Amino acid sequence: MQLKKLEEAGYIVLKKGFLNNYQHTSVEITKTGIDAFEEYVEAIKQYIK
């Protein structure tokens, strides 16, 4: 599962539970995840130039 890999890398936090008797998973991006994403965007911008 890709979300598990992102969680293991410290990029996101997964919270699993129930909402109205249905399984519910929420995902929150961490500061590390934001920084990594911004670096990725900059690398893509440099590649496009």
C-alpha positions in Angstrom: 0.0 0.0 0.0 1.4 3.4 -1.0 0.0 5.2 2.0 1.9 2.9 4.4 5.2 3.7 2.6 4.5 7.4 2.9 3.7 7.0 6.6 6.9 4.9 7.1 8.9 7.7 5.5 7.4 10.3 7.9 5.6 12.2 5.1 2.0 11.6 6.4 0.1 10.5 9.5 -2.7 7.9 9.0 -5.6 7.7 11.4 -8.0 4.8 11.1 -11.3 4.5 12.9 -15.0 4.4 12.3 -17.4 7.0 11.1 -21.2 6.2 11.2 -20.3 2.5 11.5 -18.1 2.6 8.4 -14.3 2.3 8.3 -12.8 5.7 7.9 -9.1 6.6 7.2 -7.9 10.2 7.5 -4.5 11.3 6.1 -2.6 14.3 7.3 0.6 15.6 5.7 3.5 16.3 8.0 6.1 19.1 7.8 8.5 16.6 6.5 6.0 15.6 3.8 5.4 19.3 2.8 9.2 19.9 2.6 9.7 16.8 0.4 6.9 17.7 -1.9 8.2 21.3 -2.3 11.7 19.9 -3.2 10.0 17.5 -5.7 8.1 20.4 -7.3 11.3 22.4 -7.6 13.2 19.5 -9.2 10.4 19.1 -11.7 10.5 22.8 -12.5 14.3 22.6 -13.1 13.8 19.5 -15.3 11.2 21.3 -17.5 13.5 24.3 -18.1 
